[in-house]
């Protein structure tokens, strides 16, 4: 399984997604094994980082202006 060399906040979006997918597969396969709890914790951290990034993107998104829209005075 891929183990990131850096903290989650320093991973690229692609690396974060890859890590999340691997953790999801591992948790699904090891549902009853004690190590699954640790993997679920890592998965929760990855999902929180992804949600944080999505919130930042949503907050900084600039509304598009329609160049064909005309304002009347």
C-alpha positions in Angstrom: 0.0 0.0 0.0 1.2 3.5 -0.8 2.5 5.3 2.3 2.8 9.1 1.9 6.3 10.5 2.7 4.8 13.8 3.7 1.9 15.1 5.9 -1.5 15.0 4.3 -1.6 18.7 3.8 1.5 18.6 1.7 0.2 15.9 -0.7 -1.0 16.7 -4.2 -4.6 16.2 -4.9 -3.8 13.1 -6.9 -1.6 11.6 -4.2 -4.3 12.3 -1.6 -7.0 10.6 -3.9 -4.7 7.6 -4.5 -4.1 7.2 -0.7 -7.8 7.5 0.0 -8.7 4.9 -2.5 -6.1 2.5 -1.1 -7.3 3.0 2.4 -10.9 2.5 1.4 -10.1 -0.8 -0.2 -8.0 -1.9 2.8 -10.7 -1.1 5.3 -13.3 -3.0 3.2 -11.1 -6.1 3.1 -10.0 -6.0 6.7 -13.3 -5.0 8.3 -13.0 -7.4 11.3 -9.2 -7.2 11.8 -7.9 -5.0 14.6 -5.7 -3.0 12.3 -8.8 -1.8 10.4 -9.5 0.7 13.2 -6.1 2.4 12.5 -6.8 2.4 8.8 -10.2 4.0 9.4 -8.5 6.7 11.4 -6.2 7.4 8.5 -9.1 7.3 6.1 -11.0 9.8 8.2 -8.0 12.2 8.2 -7.7 11.9 4.4 -11.4 12.6 3.9 -11.1 15.6 6.3 -8.2 17.0 4.2 -10.1 16.6 1.0 -13.2 18.3 2.5 -11.0 21.1 3.7 -9.6 21.6 0.2 -13.0 21.5 -1.3 -14.2 24.2 1.1 -11.3 26.4 0.2 -12.0 26.1 -3.5 -15.7 26.8 -2.9 -14.9 29.9 -0.8 -12.5 31.4 -3.3 -14.4 30.6 -6.5 -15.2 33.8 -8.4 -18.6 34.0 -10.0 -18.5 34.0 -13.8 -19.8 37.0 -15.5 -21.8 36.5 -18.7 -20.4 38.8 -21.3 -23.7 38.6 -23.2 -25.6 39.9 -20.2 -26.6 43.6 -20.6 -27.5 45.8 -17.8 -30.1 48.5 -18.3 -29.7 51.8 -16.4 
